[in-house]
């Protein structure tokens, strides 16, 4: 078979037996087969189906792809067809398939649905695994190449959750953006040599890919790395997985109390309480966001350094789902959340307008309020969330009016002082006697006195 030279996929001993399901991986014993079972079972049946199906083109070869698909699609590795596409120096490895009309189409392997707006055409990089001694370790008779975004570590690509799940969270490097493994004939020692996908990957290659992803070091890729940003998109695409990650990697951390403020749809249609006490884990991205949502200006006046963050609305309130198929955007209205973000600085030209930030559009949805020191929780016990509406609409507004009046009084006093001095000069004339005084100014009054 191609991939290993008659060797066991796990221990590389000889006298290997072939997997009867995919016929693409060899084992020397049932014990080695059990060790590889968790990885192998992911794609064994699919590999057997794909290798026996019609190729979309004569040059198409099988490859392993790790990426994020459309909404609701599970984050698991896939087997796809790839080939070299393009002209001369612009040739690049791309996915190839046939559409419903049988027309061949190519897709960029580095563009995915969840961040294609911010990454429409990422620069590719091909990383040969033989540079990392995989060839010697696994006795490969061919090259395996990792195709990925060249700048994935610093171009704000989101963490690759397919890789994260495939490695069971044990990664040497936190891979961001899509990655694809393809195979090439022969073993080239020159790292810069051109490598074309001219060989189908095997299920033994999948074991090599796992070993590489788990052991290739370069930066901290532990659970805390997931808090470095990018998880917001997983809240949207994989909400259940997001919750599992928060719980799984918080370990024994003490939760921080927060307040969930429901939107109109939550209250009227889903019968949720307007205010709910919730537990926020310290590894939640609310504490690690690169661009956090604005602090609530109103509670700043109470001396509470509060963090306000939008939450993903219930699935029934999502577009084209449940209630949203019958009602409009009004179900995501949240007057309390907007009120808490009113600009209270009377000197601001946007005074009394909500400071909603880049992530807070006109439609808000549910919101969570939280503070590291649990000051929020104590404040809510003291004031009661129900009183905040009253506090915002009356007390804060009264304080703002007082501030305006105070400023008006300051301006009035300054003008009165100026007017009285000007009036005296008009009555007495100038000191040099060039301008006579005008006694009629004695009866003039300040506009404030009229």
MIZA-235547 format. One line per 5 residues: their letters; for each residue x, y, z of C-alpha. Coordinates in steps of 0.02 Angstrom, whole numbers. Example, Ala and Ser with C-alpha at 12.3 -4.5 7.8 and 13.67 -1.06 7.14 Angstrom:
BEGIN
as = 615,-225,390; 684,-53,357
This chain:
BEGIN
xxxxx = 0,0,0; 51,182,-20; 90,286,136; 197,171,240; 310,32,179
xxxxx = 214,-119,244; 216,-47,420; 94,-31,563; 11,141,567; 48,159,753
xxxxx = 211,70,799; 290,42,625; 319,-142,651; 306,-257,501; 184,-398,462
xxxxx = 42,-272,456; -143,-312,433; -253,-199,326; -411,-116,393; -556,-205,307
xxxxx = -664,-47,310; -559,77,211; -412,-35,161; -302,118,188; -219,86,356
xxxxx = -114,-59,422; -92,-125,598; 21,-257,672; -103,-305,808; -275,-273,880
xxxxx = -192,-172,1018; -118,-47,894; -284,-40,802; -372,5,965; -246,145,997
xxxxx = -286,221,828; -474,189,837; -527,362,899; -440,447,752; -471,314,621
xxxxx = -659,299,649; -686,482,605; -658,454,419; -642,266,389; -812,243,305
xxxxx = -802,408,212; -630,366,145; -692,199,78; -835,288,-10; -728,428,-82
xxxxx = -586,319,-147; -712,216,-246; -810,365,-314; -784,455,-479; -647,587,-475
xxxxx = -702,763,-525; -548,776,-637; -405,667,-696; -280,755,-581; -392,762,-426
xxxxx = -320,682,-270; -391,649,-96; -343,767,46; -390,796,228; -470,965,261
xxxxx = -495,1047,431; -608,1200,426; -771,1280,480; -921,1251,369; -1089,1340,360
xxxxx = -1199,1375,511; -1237,1219,613; -1111,1108,524; -1005,1003,641; -819,1044,661
xxxxx = -743,880,600; -608,842,471; -668,804,294; -601,711,145; -602,818,-12
xxxxx = -532,818,-188; -390,939,-227; -284,983,-377; -165,1117,-438; -261,1259,-521
xxxxx = -203,1419,-605; -74,1477,-730; 116,1479,-710; 170,1562,-548; -9,1588,-491
xxxxx = -43,1402,-479; -114,1352,-311; -186,1196,-230; -376,1211,-228; -527,1102,-193
xxxxx = -606,1033,-350; -782,966,-370; -927,956,-493; -1085,1060,-472; -1263,999,-504
xxxxx = -1240,1024,-691; -1077,927,-697; -970,1083,-719; -800,1077,-634; -774,1213,-504
xxxxx = -627,1260,-393; -635,1329,-216; -501,1418,-115; -453,1302,28; -408,1449,140
xxxxx = -576,1540,129; -713,1484,247; -891,1542,277; -869,1613,451; -733,1741,411
xxxxx = -732,1757,222; -775,1943,233; -618,1983,333; -510,1853,242; -569,1848,60
xxxxx = -403,1792,-15; -273,1740,115; -91,1713,65; -55,1524,60; 91,1429,133
xxxxx = 141,1248,104; 231,1164,249; 313,994,212; 303,879,362; 466,791,320
xxxxx = 555,947,384; 491,897,556; 564,720,545; 394,642,508; 470,545,363
xxxxx = 595,455,476; 476,434,623; 334,359,521; 439,276,385; 350,369,247
xxxxx = 392,340,65; 308,503,12; 288,684,66; 141,752,167; 111,939,150
xxxxx = 13,1055,264; -75,1194,166; -125,1342,277; -138,1531,291; 36,1607,292
xxxxx = -10,1740,421; -133,1639,523; -49,1682,689; -69,1870,673; -203,1909,543
xxxxx = -350,1886,664; -396,1716,592; -511,1624,711; -448,1468,802; -471,1309,701
xxxxx = -600,1213,802; -589,1061,689; -406,1041,735; -445,1078,917; -574,938,924
xxxxx = -471,819,817; -323,832,936; -438,829,1089; -369,998,1139; -189,936,1143
xxxxx = -99,1049,1018; 79,1105,1006; 23,1259,911; -145,1347,905; -189,1335,721
xxxxx = -300,1474,654; -397,1470,493; -422,1317,380; -284,1187,355; -270,1048,226
xxxxx = -154,897,217; -112,827,44; 17,700,-17; 154,700,-148; 255,561,-229
xxxxx = 431,533,-165; 525,616,-22; 609,784,-58; 739,841,68; 736,1020,1
xxxxx = 606,1112,103; 580,1241,-35; 556,1113,-173; 389,1123,-263; 266,993,-203
xxxxx = 113,951,-308; -34,847,-243; -8,696,-355; -49,560,-228; -206,516,-129
xxxxx = -188,534,58; -213,375,159; -289,343,329; -112,310,391; -74,490,340
xxxxx = -214,547,455; -120,470,602; 37,564,546; -64,726,537; -127,698,715
xxxxx = 49,670,781; 112,827,694; -29,937,758; -6,874,936; 183,887,943
xxxxx = 235,1030,828; 271,1168,955; 279,1353,924; 167,1442,1050; 50,1408,1193
xxxxx = -101,1316,1124; -182,1265,1286; -360,1306,1339; -312,1483,1390; -263,1518,1209
xxxxx = -445,1503,1160; -481,1658,1265; -364,1763,1160; -505,1813,1043; -599,1740,897
xxxxx = -723,1638,999; -866,1757,961; -891,1672,793; -902,1503,879; -1041,1572,987
xxxxx = -1133,1602,823; -1088,1444,728; -1066,1317,868; -1158,1381,1023; -1165,1211,1108
xxxxx = -981,1180,1076; -943,1354,1142; -1032,1316,1305; -942,1149,1320; -774,1233,1297
xxxxx = -810,1363,1429; -856,1230,1556; -723,1103,1508; -575,1220,1518; -626,1325,1666
xxxxx = -575,1177,1777; -606,1226,1959; -616,1413,1928; -741,1510,2031; -884,1579,1925
xxxxx = -918,1765,1927; -1097,1824,1949; -1176,1921,1808; -1345,1988,1757; -1427,1934,1594
xxxxx = -1546,2066,1525; -1674,1986,1410; -1730,2063,1247; -1912,2088,1198; -1926,1920,1111
xxxxx = -1856,1829,1263; -1989,1906,1374; -2143,1906,1263; -2119,1748,1161; -2000,1636,1257
xxxxx = -2068,1682,1430; -1897,1718,1503; -1870,1831,1653; -1816,2007,1609; -1669,1996,1731
xxxxx = -1579,1833,1768; -1430,1797,1880; -1302,1696,1781; -1130,1622,1813; -991,1686,1699
xxxxx = -831,1582,1694; -666,1678,1701; -608,1606,1535; -759,1681,1446; -708,1796,1301
xxxxx = -801,1940,1385; -642,1963,1488; -521,1937,1344; -601,2021,1193; -483,2122,1083
xxxxx = -620,2252,1063; -739,2235,1209; -910,2311,1206; -925,2478,1295; -946,2492,1482
xxxxx = -1117,2546,1540; -1101,2734,1567; -1242,2742,1693; -1165,2616,1813; -997,2701,1793
xxxxx = -1073,2845,1890; -1104,2722,2032; -919,2678,2034; -946,2503,1959; -821,2458,1820
xxxxx = -949,2357,1725; -925,2260,1565; -1076,2248,1450; -1078,2119,1310; -1204,2060,1183
xxxxx = -1257,1879,1192; -1310,1767,1050; -1499,1769,1045; -1600,1610,1063; -1608,1500,907
xxxxx = -1794,1540,889; -1749,1724,873; -1619,1696,737; -1656,1746,555; -1760,1620,457
xxxxx = -1786,1515,613; -1933,1496,731; -2012,1661,779; -1902,1765,664; -1986,1684,514
xxxxx = -2149,1764,570; -2097,1922,663; -1974,2061,630; -1819,2131,712; -1922,2206,853
xxxxx = -1903,2042,949; -1720,2090,977; -1758,2261,1051; -1683,2290,1223; -1727,2460,1296
xxxxx = -1637,2429,1462; -1474,2385,1374; -1484,2544,1271; -1527,2649,1424; -1377,2582,1519
xxxxx = -1265,2645,1379; -1333,2822,1366; -1195,2950,1355; -1207,3047,1518; -1072,3176,1480
xxxxx = -1166,3340,1455; -1017,3413,1362; -1026,3278,1229; -1107,3324,1064; -1192,3153,1073
xxxxx = -1261,3183,1247; -1409,3070,1289; -1375,2957,1140; -1328,2774,1168; -1143,2731,1152
xxxxx = -1168,2561,1073; -996,2530,999; -948,2431,844; -1033,2268,898; -1196,2347,959
xxxxx = -1306,2391,812; -1480,2464,824; -1542,2288,856; -1466,2230,1020; -1540,2066,1083
xxxxx = -1497,1995,1255; -1352,2071,1352; -1246,2014,1499; -1171,2132,1629; -1024,2072,1732
xxxxx = -881,2136,1839; -721,2047,1893; -741,2095,2075; -923,2046,2092; -962,2228,2129
xxxxx = -1104,2213,2004; -1183,2073,2104; -1176,2174,2265; -1243,2328,2177; -1388,2230,2105
xxxxx = -1431,2163,2278; -1431,2341,2344; -1524,2429,2206; -1619,2289,2122; -1613,2280,1933
xxxxx = -1794,2339,1925; -1742,2506,1999; -1614,2539,1864; -1748,2591,1740; -1808,2721,1865
xxxxx = -1629,2770,1904; -1588,2796,1720; -1746,2889,1674; -1761,3003,1827; -1609,3017,1939
xxxxx = -1477,3020,1803; -1579,3140,1699; -1603,3255,1848; -1417,3255,1882; -1385,3299,1701
xxxxx = -1509,3443,1709; -1426,3506,1868; -1259,3500,1779; -1328,3602,1634; -1405,3729,1754
xxxxx = -1242,3742,1850; -1149,3777,1689; -1279,3907,1641; -1258,3995,1810; -1070,4001,1784
xxxxx = -1092,4080,1612; -1220,4203,1682; -1103,4263,1821; -961,4287,1698; -1072,4385,1578
xxxxx = -1145,4493,1717; -970,4542,1774; -921,4586,1596; -1082,4684,1565; -1065,4791,1722
xxxxx = -886,4838,1675; -939,4879,1497; -1085,4982,1562; -970,5087,1673; -854,5123,1527
xxxxx = -1000,5181,1420; -1064,5300,1553; -895,5378,1598; -813,5377,1428; -631,5332,1398
xxxxx = -489,5385,1514; -407,5497,1382; -562,5605,1356; -574,5567,1172; -745,5485,1193
xxxxx = -880,5569,1297; -983,5469,1419; -1163,5422,1381; -1276,5440,1535; -1416,5345,1446
xxxxx = -1322,5182,1477; -1369,5198,1660; -1541,5130,1617; -1478,4981,1514; -1505,4807,1588
xxxxx = -1419,4640,1559; -1515,4515,1450; -1519,4399,1601; -1612,4536,1699; -1744,4569,1566
